[in-house]
Amino acid sequence: MLVPMLIDTHCHLDAFEFDADRADVIESARASGVCAIVLPAVDRAGFGRVRAVCAGQSDLRFALGIHPLYIPAAQLSDIDALALELDDSDVIAVGEIGLDFFVTHIDPTLQEDYFVRQLGLARDFGLPVLLHVRRSQDRILKHLRAVFGRTGPGGIAHAFNGSRQQADEFIKLGFALGFGGAVTWARALNLRRLVTELPLDALVLETDSPDMPPEFAVGKRNEPANLPRIAQVIAGIRGVSEEALVRATGANALRVLPRLAGKAYSA
């Protein structure tokens, strides 16, 4: 029987901010109770970095993809390289991919081209996706339906901050919704409403380290060791025990990222 535990479903441990003390950061996360961490790549150069960080560590798993903010420096040959990399059972998802319409300097048509190509790879390889959905929820839903129909590939809509209606549409397509440090801010009224109202089986936890620090760590580098306290805050907002929240979100992560269970947990 698999016992789900505390899982950071989105953490950029390969980022340069961790170069000086990455091993210590990982050990601190383990000591705090984090039992698995998912590292999504953001560009072709990151494919090798996330592999290297995860090598030989069963509680660290990686996804591969090209992030919308990195598309200006990308080439279509990077998509071909990604296809070659995905033929590997160690890859647990395609990601971080998606659309970012908050920025204005990246051509949205180019973003959508790369996004659709990567969705096609996820379909061809039978992999879930880790989605970047900043101010682009409806457009992403449109492309998901066009590529996958009404079933969807499953995966996680990372750092979700859309409407309840949009959340329900992602859930219908088999997605869990990622919540992290942003929820801990008292002014994050929409996020707090979502984590209260959404079904518990739709939520997963994340830190997005080193970015998106929680309110209790403002001005500091975000780290996966912050996840237990983030979980505590979310459990309090929702009115459930921390144990119940951790158990549910861990099970949800294993459901939407099936390959995560293969190495991060033992029977």
N, C-alpha and C positions, 0 to 999 in steps of 0.2 A: 504493500500500500504506500502510495506516495504522500508525503506530508509537506504541503506547501508552507513556505515561510516568507520572510521579508525579501522582496525582489525589487531592485532598482532597474526598471525596464528601459531607461534612457540615460546614459552617462558617457561623456566624451573623455574617457580616461587616457586616450591617446593624445589629447591636446597638449600643447607646449607648456601650459600652466602647471602641468604635473611632472615635467621632465626632471625636476630637482629631487622630488620625493615620492615618486609614483608608488614604489613598493610600500612605503610607510602609509600612504593613503589607502591602499588596498587592505593592508593589515588592520588599519583603524576601522575600515568598513566592516571587516569580518568580526572584529572584536565588539562592534556595536550591534551585531546580530544580522547584518545583511548577508544573505546566503547565496545570492546570485546577482550579477551585474551584466547588463546588455550594453555593448559598445557599438553604436552605429557609425559607419564611416560617412564622410561628407564629400569626399572627392576621390579620384583615382589614386593619388598618393597615399590616401588614408587606408586603402585596402590592405597594404602591407603593414601599416602601423597597427591597426586593430588586431590583425593576426598575430603580430609579434607580442603585443601586450597580453593577449589571451593564451599564448602558447604555454602548454603544460599546466594550465590552471583551470580546473573543471568548473569552477564557479564563475568564470568570466567567459562570456559568449559574445559573438559579434555578428553584425549585419553589414551588408555592403550596398552602397548606393551613392548617387550624386545629388547632393543637397541643392535646392533651387538657388541659394545665394552664391554657390560656387560654379554655377553654370557659365558665367561670362568667361571663366578661365578654362572651361571644359572643351573637349572636341568630341565629335561623334565616334571617333575611335575608342573613346573611353567607354562607350556603351558596349562595343565589341569586347573590350577587356573585361567589363563587368560580366558579360555572358559567359566568358571562359571561367571566371572565378566562381560563378554560382553553381557550377557542376561539382560541388563539394559538400558533403554532408555536414561539415562543420559550420556552414553558413545557416543561420536560423531565420533570416528574413532579408528582404530587399529594403534597404533604408540607410540613411534617412533621405527620403524622397518626398516631393510634393510641390506646392506652390506657395509663394510669398508675395501677396499683393499689397503688403504694407510698404515695401520698398518701391521706389519709383524709377530706379536707374537700370533695372533689369527687364528686358523685353518680356512681357507676359506670354506672347506667342512662343518665344523661344523656351521659356519655362515649361509651357504646356507640351511642347514637342518632346523635350527630354523626359518629362513626367510620363507621358503616354508610352514612350519607348520602354521605360523601366517597368511600367505596369505590365506591358507585354511580356517582359522577361519573367516577372513574378508569376504570371499565368502559365508560361511555358515550363517553368521549373517547379510549379506547384508550391510556391513560397508565400507566406504572409508578407505584409508590408508595414513599415514604420513611417508614418505620415507626418510631414510638416504642413500645418494647415493654417498659417497666419493670414487672416482676412480672405480666405479662399475656400471656405467650407463648401459652398454650393457648387463651385466650379469643380472641385475635387470629386464631389459626389457624382457629378455628371460624367466625369471621365471614368470613374470606377464602374458605373453602370454600363457605360459604353463598352468597356473592355471585358467585364466579367458578368454582365447581366445583373439579375437581382440577387444573386447569391453572394458575390463579393469574395475577395481573397482572404478576408480576415486580417487581423493584425492590430495595430494600435494607432489611434489618432493622438499623436504626441502633443503635450501642452495644450489640451483642448480648451477653447474659450469661445465657443459658439453659443447658439441658442439651444433651448431644450428640444425644439423641433429638429434642428440639425443633428443634435446628439442622437435622437431616436433613429434618424436615417442611417447614421454610421453603425449604430447597434444592429439594425436590420441587415446590414451587409457583413455582419460577423466581427465588427471591431469592438475592442475595449477602448476606453478613453483614459489618457494619461493625465494625472494630476500630481503636482509637486509643490515646490516652495512658494509659488505664487498664491496658493490657497491660504497660506499662513498670514498674509497681509490683511488687516482688518478691512481695508477699503475694497478688497476683491469680492464685491457683493455678488456678481454673476457666478463666479467660480464657487463661492460658498453655497449659493442656492443650488447649483448643479450637483455638488457632492452630497447635498442633503436629499435632493429629489430623485436622482437617477437610481435605477436598480443597482444594488450592491454588486451584482455579477457583471456590471458594465465598467467597473473602476479598476485601474491599475495604478501603482505608485511609480514615481520617477524623481530624479533630482535634476537632470539636464546639466550636471556638473561639467565644467566649472561655472556655468552660467546660472541665471535665475535663482539667486540665493534666497532662502526664506527670510522672513522678517527678523527672526532671532539671530541671523548671521549676516545682517546687512553690512555691506562694506568689506566683507571677507570673501575669499574664494569658496565657492560652493563645493561640497564633497559628498560622496555617497554615505559617509558616516552620519550625515544629517537626516537620513531617511527615517530612522525610528522616531525622531521627534516630529517630523512632518506627518508621519502616520498617526502619532498621538494627537496632533492638532486636528487632523481630518476626522479621526474617530470622535473627538469631542464635538466638532461641528455637527456631525451626523447623529450623534447621540447613541453610539454603539461602543462596545468595549474595544480597546486597542487590539486585543487578541482576535476578536471577531473580524475586525477590518483587515488585519494582516493575513489571517487565514483565507478570507475571501479574495483579496487582491492577489495573493500568491497563486491561488487556484485559477483565477482569471488569466494571469500571465501564462501559466502553463497551458491553458486551453487555447489561447490565441497564438501562442508561439510554441507549437508542439515539440520542436526539436530542443527547446530549452530544457525539457524534462529529462532528456536522454543522458545528460552529463551533470547537470546541476543538482540532481537529487538521486538518492539511492533508495531502493525499496525497503 
